[in-house]
Amino acid sequence: MSPIVAALEGLEVGPDAGRAAPVGEAAGLSLVEALSRVPDPRKPRGVRHGVLAVLLLGACAVLAGARSFTAIAEYAHDVGRAVLDVLGVGAVAPHESTIRRVLQRVDASALEAALQSWVLPQLSAQPAPEGTPRREQRRVLALDGKTLRGARVRAADGRVWLPHLVSVLDQTSGGVLGQVQVAEKGSEITAFTALLDPLDLDDVLVTADALHTQRAHADYLHRRGGHYLMTIKANQPTLLARVRALPWTQIGVADRQRGRGHGRVETRTISVVSLHPCPDLGAEFFPHASQAIKLVRRRRPLRPGGKWRTETAYAITSLTSTDADPGLLARWIRGHWSIENRLHWVRDVCFDEDRATAHTGHAPQVMSALRNLAITALRLHGVSNIAAALRHHARDPHRPLTTYKII
């Protein structure tokens, strides 16, 4: 019996197959069981390759470095009968056209929910390193968006727009917890609650850039029992002016960090002021705000004649000084950009996502979701060099099965 068939025996398949299950309900799901919840968009008649088999083929192929539908089909034809049997593929490997049609039509939201039901228990099962202080064990999620520049979608009236995907990433592990696509005329701001709704936010810190420094977002996180750490820029002019007007000279520097690398030397200082003692600066300043933050970064290239460049940034958080000291806040602010360095940059460089031209149906989001899955699986295995890991998995067709724990 195929391991896929054995894993699926007893699973309930019904009208709610594509529904996102609560975290507790989904605890312990294997990747096969999670993906089995994604409904098949096709009519049953004439179907030779089930949606589960196609999704598993796509997941394994992407983990082996595949960047397109054609590359997934080539993987399916080259990987060998033994691997295809494990994945539940029939006597003949699916053609590129079949893979393309399925991945274009599959419900992207159901796929994202299925992947989320697999990754959340994986992250919860990872213990904090021994000796880590309790307040440093807090789960910190970074939220940011990315435009797929190669997937130009042409609307019915002839206008061309680019799909924009917003993701949430666990800062500690680098695993992707979810992703949603912004509507054609929508804004990344509207994706904030849709992305975080399925997650347990109790005592979780969410970091976001200035676009999401919105009063409604602060209220939302407070209602869900979470916290925020958001940068402040000119899109909130009143808030920015009030933060700048704080007596930073009197407050002084609370923490200083120095670094050397990437062809430059850098000094980062952070100043923090508590807003609770000042009635005018509490909730009226910004909903549920506890501390205002000033960051000063000074950088100088190591080349001869390199000049210092200074950047000043401001941020606000609902965490109190008891929850996080200035050094920890500085680390979390810097860690927010891990979503750029450890996810968006990886998808661009290792998977050439910005030049991917798949744009029909749900293809852009589905392919991006498979890339997120591959990156998350590798991060959960402690991999830091994604490019090397993709080459490693490409050399042995059984390695993706092992990494995804299919065998």
N, C-alpha and C positions, 0 to 999 in steps of 0.2 A: 504494500500500500504506500502511495506517495506520502511523504511527511506533510504535504500541504493538506491532503484529504484527511489524514489522521488528526491534524491540528484543528480542522474545521468541524469534525464530527461533534454533534451536540450543540453547535452554535445556533442561536435563534436568528433566522433571516425573515424579515417582514417589512412592513411599511416604514418602520423606524430604523432601518439598517444604516442609513446615512446620518442618523442623528448623533450629535456629540453626547457621549455619555459623561455623567459626573465623574470626577476624578476617582472617587472611591469605587464606583462601579467598574471603572476601567482598569483598576489596579491589577497588575500582573499580566496584562494582555501582551502576547507576542506580536511582532510586526505583522505576521500572517493573519492573526485574528483581528488586529486593528484594521488592516486593509480590506478584510472580508466584509466590513461594514459599509464600504463604498458601493452604492447601487450601480448596476450596469445600465448605461443610458440607452442601450439598444433593445430592440424587440427580440425575444428569445429565438424566433425562427431563423435558422441559418447561421447561428453563432457557433463558430468553431473554437474560438479562444476566449475564455472568460475574462472579465475585467480584472479579476484578482491576479491571474497569470500575467496579463499585460503590465499591470502596475508593478508586480514583483520583478519582471524582466527590466522594466524601466529603472527601478530602484537599484538593481544590481549593476546594470549597464552604466548608470551615472556614477556609481561608486567606483567603477573601473575606468572612469574618465570620459564617458560618452557625453557629447554636447548637443546632439540633435536626434530627431526621429530616425534619420538614416543610420546614425551611429548605433542607436539602440537595436535596430534591425540587424545590423552587421554583427553586433554582439550576440544576438539570439541565434544567428546562423553559424557562428564560429565557436560558441561556448561548449558545445558537445551534448550528446544525448543524456548523459548522466545528470548534468546540471538541469537540463530542461525537464527531466522527469521529476526532480526534486521540486521545481517551481510549478509543477502541475500543467506544463505545456503539452499539447497533444502531439500526435505523430509528426506533424510538420510545424516548423517554427513559423511564427506569424510574419507576414510580409510588412514592409515599411508602411504601406498604405493602411493596413489594419491597425498598426500601432498608432499611426498619426490620427486616424479617425477616432479611436477610443480615447486617446489623451486629449483630443480637442473637445470631445463631447462630455467627458466625465465631469461630474459635479465637483467643481473645485472646492466649494465650501465643505462638502462631505469628506473630501480627501484631506483637507486641512484639519478637520475635526478628528479624523481617524489617526492621523500622524500625531496630533496633540495627545490623544488617548494613549498612545504608545510612549511618547517622550516624557510626559509628566511623572509617571511612576518611576521611570529610569532615573530622573533627576532626584526624586525624593529618596531613592534608595542609596544615593551617594552620601556617605557620612562626611561631616566636616573634619578637616585635619585635626589630629589630636593636639590639644593645647590651644586651640583657637578660642579667643575670648568670645563670650556669648553674643555681645553686640556686633561682633564681626561675622557671626554666623547668619545674620539676616540675609534673606534672599533679596537680591538686587536685580531688577529687570530694566534693560535698556530698550527704548522704543524709538524707532526711526524709520523713514521711508526711503525707497529707491525707485527711480524711473528706469524702465526697460527701454533703452534708447533705440534698439534695433527692431523692436516689435511695433512698427507703425500700423495702427489700426485706422482704417478708413470708414468714417461714418456714412450713413445713407445719404446725407446731403453733400458729401464730398470732402468734408473736413477730415484732417488727419490728427489723431491724438495718440499719445504714448501711455501705455499702461503704467500705473504707479502702484507699487506694493509696499505696504507698511508691515514691518516685522517687529516682534518682541523677542529679545535674547537674554538668556541668563548670564549675567556678567561673570560669575565664577567659573562655570563650566564651558561657556561658549555655545551651549545648545539653544536651538531655535524653538520657542514654545508656541509660536503661532504666526500667521500671516494673513492679511486681508488685502483685497484689491480695492483701490479707491475708484468710484464711479467716474465716468468720463468728465462730467462737469462738477465732480465733488472736490473735496479738500481733504488733505491728510488729517485735519483736525477731526473730521467726522468719523475717522477710523479708530480713534482713541478708545472709545467705550466698546465698540464692536470687537476690538482685538482683546480687550482685557476682561470682558464679561464672563467668558468661560473659566477664568482663572481664579484660584483662591488667593485673594490679596490681603488676607489678614496678616498684619505686621510686615508686609512686603514693601520695599522701597522701589518706586518707579522713577527712573531718570529719563529726562526728555530734553530736547533742545527748545529754543525760545518759541518756536511755532506753537508748542503745546502749553506754554505758560498762560493758561486760560483759567479764569475763576471757576468755570463749570467743571473743568478737569480736576481742580483742587477739591471741590465739593464732592465730586464723584469718588475720588480715592478715599476721602475721609469717610463717606458713607460705607464704603467697602472695607473699612478697617485698615487701609494702607497709608503709605506716606509718599511724598513727592520730593524730588530734588530737580529743580528746573532752572535753566539759564534765563537771563533777562536781557532783552535787546529792545530795539526801537519800536517793535510792534506793540509794546506796552510802554508808551512814552511816559505816562504819569508814574508808573511803578519804577521805571528806570531812573527818572529824575529824583524820586524820593530815596532810592537806594544810594545813588551817587551823592546825595546831600548828607548822608550819615557821616558822623565825625571819624572817618577812617584813620586820620593822622593820630588822634587820641587813642583809638582802639589798638593800633599797632599790629604787628605781624604775629600770628599765632603758631604758624608752622612754616618751615622752609625745606624745600627738597632740591637737590642738585642732581643733574644727570649729564652723561656724556655718551654720545652715540649717534649713528645716522649722519655723521659728518658735521655735528654741531655740539656745542655745550649749552646747557639750559639750566636756568634757575627758576623755580616756581615758589611763590609765596602765597599764603592764604590768610586772610583776616576774617574773623567771624564775630558778629554781634547778635546777642539774644534780643528778640523783640518783645518778650513777655513783660519786662519791667516797664515798658512804655505803652500806656493805654492807646495812644494814637497810632502805634505801629503794630498792634496785634492783628486781630482778624480784620480790622478795617484797612490795614495796610495791604494785606492779601489774605484770602480765606485760609484759616488754619496755619498761618505762617508762624514759625517759631524762631528761625534764625535767618539773617541775611549774610551773604558771603561776597567777599571781593577776592578775585584771583589776579595775580600779576605774573606774567610769564616773560622772561627775558632770555633771548636766544642769540647766539653768535656762531656763524659758520667757522669751522676750524681752519679753513683756507686762509692764507696770509692776507691781511687787510680786511678780514671779515668784521662787520660792524654789528653792534648790539641792536636788537629790535625788541621793543617792548609792547606787549599786548595786555590790556586790562579787560577782565570779564566779571560779570556779576551773576549771582545765583540766589535762589531762595529755597528754603526747605521747611517742611512741617516737623522735622526731627528736632528734638530739644538737645541741649548740650549734654544731657545725660545719655541720650540715645547714641550720639556719635560725637567724637572729638574732632577738632579741625583737621588733623592728619587723615582720619578716616573719611571725612567729607571730601578732602582733596583727592583721595584715591578713588572714591566712587565717581566724582566728576570726571576725572581722567578716564576711568573705566567705562564711562558712557560711550566713548568713541571706539570701544571694542566692537560695537555693532558695525562700524565702518571698516575697521581693520581686520576683524575676524570673520565677518560675514559678507558685506557688500564687496569689499576689495577681493576677497577669495572668489566670489561668484564671477566677478569680472575677469580676474587674471587666470584662475584655474579652469573656469568653464566658459570663458569668453562670452559672458551673458550679454554684455552691451552690444555685441554684434549678432546675437541670436535673432533670427527673423521670423520665427514662428509667431503668428499673430491671430490665427483664426480660432474662434470659439474661446475655450478656456485654456488653450495651449500655453500662453505665456505664464500664467499663474501655476499651472500644473507642473511644467518643467522647472520652474523656480522652486516649487515645493519639493520636488525630487532632489534638487541640489541642496536645499536646506536639510533634507533627511540625511543625505550622504555626509554633509559637514557635521551635523549633530552626532551621527553615529561615530564618526572618527574622533570628535571631541570627547565623547563619553569614554572612548578607549585611550584617552590621554595623548592623542596625536596633536602635535603642534605644527608640523609641516604637511599641509594638506596636499600640495602638489606631489611630494614624494609618496604620500600614502595612496594617492590615486594610481600612480605608476606601479606601486607595490601590488595593488589589487588587480591591476590589468594583467599582471604576469601569471596569475593563477586563478582560473575561473571559480575555484571553490572558496577563495578568500572572501568575496562579498557575502556568500552564504553564511560563513562563520561569523563575520562581523555583525551581520543582522540577526544572528542566532536562529537562522532558518534550519540549520543542521547542527 
